[in-house]
Amino acid sequence: MNKLQIRGVTAGEPDEDSIVLFLKRNPDFFVQHESLLTNLRLPHVRGSATVSLVERQVEVLRDKNQNLERKLADFVRVARANDLLAEKIHRFTRRLLSANGRAATVLALEKSLREDFEAFESVLVLFGKVDADLPAGDRFLRRLEPQDHHLASFETLFTSGKPRCGQIRDSQRDFLFGSGNVEIGSVALVPLGGKAAFGLLALGSPDRDRFHPGMSTEFLGRMAELVSDALGHS
């Protein structure tokens, strides 16, 4: 029996690949044969019933539209979060710039962390030669000698010179925030001065996911630079 080639499909008993190839080569086929659209039946994506090809296409387009809407919502959420963070950084920078003297800088730093970033559990540890005008015995500020044994557990942090987020050992948590503060679920550790560290800024949160190892530390690094410059270290 002779077989005829009709626009790319072998007449007779074409296989599925031939049909697919034909439709790809002739995307206007159903435009010229609109009646076929209502006769073709496909399983419904959300049930056992069948629907026409047009209804199935509408369903696919609806799903794509919902997916695009979710992506757009995510973009808007990220953009708003970035705008909010930029505004917080701006206020943080202005507070440090307006502070007159290291003591005022420390007070401005604590106030900004608490009011602008809701970092209610924060500690600034400074070691080495520290100006006498800095407040002593303050809950936020700790002053230590560089050889203090408590700093040994942070050696890898100071060696890297980069912020680190996540969980810390109980001994580190107790040293920074005081014993019994079991509500500290996650911590951001920010060395001040890079590898030539002269201090440490610790931010604690009861939320175990607020400071996690996978989060970006770019902002924390910039914060460390601002604090270092404001305290007179480069």
C-alpha positions in Angstrom: 0.0 0.0 0.0 1.3 3.4 -0.9 1.9 5.9 1.8 1.6 9.6 1.2 3.6 12.4 2.9 1.1 15.1 4.0 3.0 18.2 5.3 5.5 16.1 7.2 3.2 13.2 8.4 3.1 9.8 6.8 -0.5 8.8 5.8 -1.7 5.5 7.0 -0.8 4.9 10.6 1.5 7.7 11.8 3.3 7.2 15.1 3.2 9.6 17.9 6.5 11.2 17.1 5.3 11.9 13.5 2.2 13.6 14.9 4.3 15.7 17.3 6.7 16.7 14.6 3.8 17.6 12.3 2.1 19.8 15.0 5.5 21.5 15.7 5.9 22.2 12.0 2.3 23.5 11.6 1.5 25.5 14.7 -1.5 27.0 12.9 -3.1 23.6 12.3 -5.9 24.1 14.9 -6.5 27.6 13.6 -7.5 26.1 10.3 -9.4 23.3 12.0 -11.0 25.0 15.0 -13.8 22.4 15.3 -11.2 19.8 16.3 -10.4 21.7 19.5 -13.8 21.1 21.1 -13.7 17.4 20.1 -10.3 16.6 21.6 -10.7 15.5 25.2 -7.9 15.5 27.9 -7.9 14.4 31.5 -8.5 17.2 33.9 -5.4 18.1 36.0 -7.4 18.2 39.2 -9.8 15.3 38.8 -10.8 12.2 36.8 -13.1 14.2 34.4 -12.1 15.1 30.9 -12.0 18.6 29.4 -11.6 20.0 25.9 -8.2 21.1 24.6 -9.3 24.7 24.9 -10.3 24.2 28.5 -7.0 22.4 29.2 -5.1 25.3 27.7 -7.0 27.8 29.8 -6.1 25.7 32.9 -2.4 25.7 31.9 -2.4 29.4 31.3 -4.2 30.0 34.7 -1.5 27.9 36.5 1.3 29.9 34.7 -0.4 33.1 35.6 -0.6 32.1 39.3 3.0 31.1 39.2 4.0 34.5 37.7 1.8 36.3 40.4 3.7 34.4 43.1 7.0 35.3 41.6 6.0 39.0 41.3 4.8 38.9 44.9 8.2 37.6 46.0 10.0 40.3 44.0 7.8 43.0 45.6 8.4 41.5 49.1 12.2 41.4 48.5 12.2 45.0 47.1 10.2 46.3 50.1 12.6 44.5 52.5 15.6 46.0 50.7 14.1 49.4 50.9 13.4 49.0 54.6 16.9 47.7 55.2 18.4 50.7 53.3 16.4 53.1 55.4 17.6 51.4 58.6 21.2 51.5 57.5 20.7 55.2 56.7 19.4 55.9 60.2 22.2 53.8 61.7 24.9 55.7 59.8 23.4 59.1 60.7 23.3 58.2 64.4 26.9 57.2 64.4 28.0 60.3 62.5 26.1 62.6 64.8 27.7 61.1 67.9 30.4 63.3 69.5 33.1 61.1 71.1 33.5 57.4 71.7 31.2 57.2 74.6 28.4 58.9 72.6 29.1 56.5 69.7 28.6 53.5 72.0 25.3 54.9 73.2 24.2 55.7 69.7 25.2 52.2 68.5 23.2 50.5 71.3 20.2 52.7 70.7 20.2 52.1 66.9 20.5 48.3 67.3 17.6 48.3 69.7 15.2 50.8 68.0 16.1 50.5 64.4 16.9 46.7 64.1 15.0 45.4 67.2 18.2 43.7 68.4 17.2 43.8 72.0 20.0 41.4 73.0 23.2 42.9 71.8 26.7 43.1 73.3 29.7 45.2 72.3 33.0 43.7 73.5 36.1 45.9 73.2 39.6 44.8 74.2 43.0 46.4 74.3 43.5 50.0 75.1 40.1 51.6 75.7 39.4 55.3 76.4 38.6 56.0 80.0 35.5 58.0 79.0 33.7 54.8 77.9 31.1 53.7 80.4 32.1 50.8 82.7 29.8 48.1 84.0 27.3 48.8 81.2 25.1 45.9 80.1 25.8 46.6 76.5 29.5 47.3 76.7 32.2 44.8 77.9 35.9 45.7 78.2 38.5 43.0 78.2 42.2 42.5 77.8 43.2 40.8 74.5 44.6 37.9 76.5 41.4 37.2 78.4 40.7 33.5 78.3 37.1 34.0 77.2 38.2 35.2 73.8 40.0 32.0 73.0 36.8 30.3 71.9 36.3 33.1 69.3 39.8 32.6 67.7 38.5 31.2 64.4 36.1 34.2 64.1 38.9 36.7 64.6 41.2 34.8 62.3 38.6 35.0 59.5 37.8 38.6 60.2 34.3 38.0 58.8 30.8 37.9 60.5 29.3 34.5 61.4 25.7 33.6 62.0 24.0 30.6 63.6 24.3 28.6 66.8 27.0 29.1 69.4 28.3 27.0 72.3 26.6 27.4 75.6 29.8 28.8 77.1 30.0 31.5 74.5 26.4 32.4 74.9 26.7 32.6 78.7 29.9 34.8 78.3 28.2 37.2 75.9 24.6 37.4 77.2 24.9 36.0 80.7 24.0 32.6 82.1 20.4 31.6 82.1 19.6 33.3 78.8 18.2 30.2 77.2 15.9 32.4 75.0 18.9 33.2 72.8 18.2 30.9 69.8 20.6 32.3 67.3 23.5 34.8 67.2 25.3 37.0 64.8 29.0 37.5 65.7 30.6 40.5 64.0 34.4 41.0 64.5 35.4 44.7 64.6 38.5 45.7 62.7 38.7 42.7 60.4 41.5 40.2 61.1 43.2 42.9 63.3 40.2 42.7 65.5 39.9 45.2 68.4 36.4 44.1 69.4 33.3 42.0 68.8 29.7 42.9 68.3 27.2 40.1 69.2 23.5 40.2 68.2 21.2 37.6 69.8 17.7 36.6 69.0 15.2 34.1 70.6 14.3 33.1 67.0 16.6 30.2 65.9 16.2 31.1 62.3 16.8 34.9 62.5 20.6 34.4 62.2 21.3 31.3 60.3 24.5 30.0 58.6 23.0 30.4 55.1 22.1 34.1 55.4 24.1 36.8 53.7 26.6 38.6 56.0 27.3 41.5 53.6 25.2 44.0 55.7 26.9 42.8 58.9 30.3 43.4 57.3 29.4 46.9 56.3 28.0 47.5 59.8 31.4 46.4 61.2 33.2 48.9 59.0 30.9 51.7 60.1 31.3 50.9 63.8 35.1 50.5 63.5 35.3 53.9 61.8 33.0 55.6 64.3 35.1 54.2 67.2 38.3 55.5 65.6 39.7 52.3 64.2 40.2 51.4 60.5 
